[in-house]
């Protein structure tokens, strides 16, 4: 098993953990980096994994620092399943649409 801390390491935003086993390729969260300076610049960097190879995204909750980069993930090839509670899905949809205006 390999675990890569893509975000929320040395900062409190951008939660994203990439977990790989021989059989499965999973992300836990795909959050946007918030704040100023170098943190925000990280949102434009390429993912350190191939989004098209990710089978599952486990979304812990809807806050943008946990879900805000999902549109980028999909744009870059993610076609897997998103696992979340129904409340997270409902709120996430509203938050992602709202954040598009910011």
C-alpha positions as CSV (number, residue, x, y, z in Angstrom):
1,X,0.0,0.0,0.0
2,X,1.2,3.5,-0.9
3,X,-0.3,6.7,0.7
4,X,0.6,10.1,-0.7
5,X,-0.3,13.3,1.2
6,X,-1.2,15.6,-1.7
7,X,-2.8,18.4,0.4
8,X,-3.5,19.3,4.0
9,X,0.1,18.5,4.9
10,X,2.0,21.5,6.3
11,X,-1.2,23.5,5.7
12,X,-4.8,23.2,6.8
13,X,-6.4,23.4,3.4
14,X,-6.4,21.3,0.2
15,X,-7.3,18.0,1.8
16,X,-6.3,15.2,-0.6
17,X,-4.9,11.8,0.2
18,X,-4.0,9.3,-2.6
19,X,-4.1,5.7,-1.6
20,X,-2.9,2.9,-3.9
21,X,-2.9,-0.8,-3.5
22,X,-2.3,-3.5,-6.1
23,X,-6.1,-3.6,-6.8
24,X,-7.4,-0.1,-6.0
25,X,-6.6,3.5,-6.6
26,X,-8.5,5.8,-4.2
27,X,-8.6,9.5,-3.3
28,X,-9.8,10.7,0.1
29,X,-11.0,14.2,-0.6
30,X,-10.0,16.6,-3.4
31,X,-9.9,20.0,-1.8
32,X,-8.9,23.4,-3.0
33,X,-6.1,25.3,-1.3
34,X,-7.4,28.5,0.2
35,X,-5.5,31.6,1.5
36,X,-2.9,33.6,-0.3
37,X,0.4,33.2,-2.1
38,X,2.0,29.8,-2.6
39,X,-1.0,27.9,-1.2
40,X,-3.4,29.2,-3.8
41,X,-0.8,28.7,-6.6
42,X,-0.9,24.9,-5.7
43,X,-4.4,24.7,-7.2
44,X,-3.0,25.2,-10.7
45,X,-0.3,22.6,-10.4
46,X,-0.8,19.2,-12.0
47,X,-2.0,16.4,-9.8
48,X,0.9,14.1,-8.7
49,X,-1.2,11.1,-10.0
50,X,-3.2,10.4,-13.1
51,X,-6.8,11.3,-12.4
52,X,-8.0,8.8,-15.1
53,X,-6.5,6.0,-13.0
54,X,-8.4,6.9,-9.8
55,X,-11.3,4.5,-9.2
56,X,-12.9,6.1,-6.2
57,X,-13.1,9.4,-4.5
58,X,-14.2,9.2,-0.9
59,X,-15.5,12.6,0.0
60,X,-15.5,13.2,3.8
61,X,-17.7,16.3,3.7
62,X,-18.6,19.2,1.4
63,X,-16.4,22.0,2.6
64,X,-14.4,23.4,-0.4
65,X,-11.1,22.7,1.2
66,X,-12.2,19.0,0.9
67,X,-14.1,19.1,-2.4
68,X,-13.2,22.3,-4.3
69,X,-10.8,20.6,-6.9
70,X,-13.3,17.9,-8.0
71,X,-14.2,19.9,-11.2
72,X,-10.4,20.0,-12.1
73,X,-10.1,16.3,-11.3
74,X,-13.0,15.5,-13.6
75,X,-11.7,17.8,-16.3
76,X,-8.4,16.0,-16.2
77,X,-9.9,12.5,-16.6
78,X,-11.4,11.2,-13.4
79,X,-14.4,8.9,-14.3
80,X,-14.5,6.9,-11.1
81,X,-17.2,6.7,-8.4
82,X,-17.6,9.4,-5.7
83,X,-18.6,8.0,-2.4
84,X,-20.3,10.4,0.0
85,X,-23.3,10.7,2.3
86,X,-26.4,12.1,0.7
87,X,-26.1,15.2,2.8
88,X,-22.6,15.8,1.5
89,X,-23.7,15.3,-2.1
90,X,-26.6,17.8,-1.6
91,X,-24.5,20.4,0.1
92,X,-21.5,19.8,-2.1
93,X,-23.5,20.5,-5.3
94,X,-24.7,23.9,-3.9
95,X,-21.2,24.8,-2.6
96,X,-19.4,24.0,-5.9
97,X,-21.9,25.9,-7.9
98,X,-21.6,28.9,-5.6
99,X,-17.8,28.8,-5.6
100,X,-17.8,29.1,-9.4
101,X,-18.9,32.7,-9.0
102,X,-16.1,33.5,-6.6
